[in-house]
Amino acid sequence: MSGSVTVRNLSDAASALRQIEGSGDIELDLSQLESLDTAGAYALQKQRQKLAAVGAALQFVNLRADHQALIDRVEAAMPKPESVPAARLSVIDLLEKLGRTVTGAGRFLIDLVAMLGLFLARLGYLLRHPSEFRVTALVHHCDQVGWKAVPIVALMGFLIGVVLAFQGSVQLRQFGAEIFVVDLIAISILRELGILLTAIIVAGRTASSFTAAIGSMKMREEIDAMRTLAIDPATALFVPRILALLITLPILGAIANVMGLFGGAMMAWIELGISPGMFLTRLLEDTSVDHVLVGFVKAPVFAMIIGVIGCHAGMQVGGNAESLGAQTSAAVVRAIFMVIVADALFSVFFAIMGI
């Protein structure tokens, strides 16, 4: 090659380099090369890599010292493909992976318990010093968590009632027991589905918003600034959010229950001819208040789980947007999973207690 291989004539130089073909050792004489910049050195190195991929070794000979130094620097700066180790599938490796997973889950649960303890400690402090409680923040979060979630929760409850009534009527009609569809709807919604599906919807909305808000503040170092100003982040950020959930989730659960019963009553009237008066009479006579209490007992626990997981994930956000997105997604998945696990434990407990 001769002349200049720079960014100004890179396309011509690249066309000339692409004509180099062959196998084995190939020498490219660069003694007549007058000028070379990083773009030209990069083109030379890329051609060397392409030929190496087909079994040819391209060597640059008769270089000036400055050109050789530039090519060496570009070669050192070029990205190297990462070698991915082959996955090991021995029993010991699988046991090691299982152990690490269990250990990580245990540490995560310990962190959640620590976050719960921090919330309770700060809540106790605010009860002793009510003048430091941020009522405005609590009202704002109640609006965000509760009031703005009413439409989706009400629609969900109504549709669940409709589906239960329709599917129940199809099955019970075979045995001439259509009237028991009222019991099916009432027990399913009041005891399990109303508060469980409400908690899942709130977990998707609220856990992600808590993580995003607190994580963004952590990325912008606002939490460090709060500590510098002697403002406790747990008191200012965690307590209003979790307390808002504790207040609004039972209310949302009640709305879901009412709308679910309303949707079930409508479908039972349309599909089975059970009038609203008969539906209400059957509901009041055969549905125990224990079913309502069982549903509402779960609400504070679900609210605590969602709030603690959302705030904890927000504090785990690093200094980049990728970390924020990962923690937001993880918070939603963890909150929904933990809510379902807690509901299963409640079901076993109430079955053992005979409630």
Secondary structure, DSSP 4 states (H G I P E B T S, - for coil): -EEEESGGGHHHHHHHHHT---SEEEEEE-TEEEEE-HHHHHHHHHHHHHHHHTTEEEEEES--HHHHHHHHHHHHHSPPPPPPPPPP--HHHHHHHHHHHHHHHHHHHHHHHHHHHHHHHHHHHHHH-GGG--HHHHHHHHHHHTGGGHHHHHHHHHHHHHHHHHHHHHHHGGGT-GGGHHHHHHHIIIIIIHHHHHHHHHIIIIIHHHHHHHHHHHHTTHHHHHHHTT--HIIIIIHHHHHHHHHHHHHHHHHHHHHHHHHHHHHHHHHH---HHHHHHHHHHH--HHHHHHHHHHHHHHHHHHHHHHHHHHHT--SSHHHHHHHHHHHHHHHHHHHHHHHHHHHHHHHHHT-
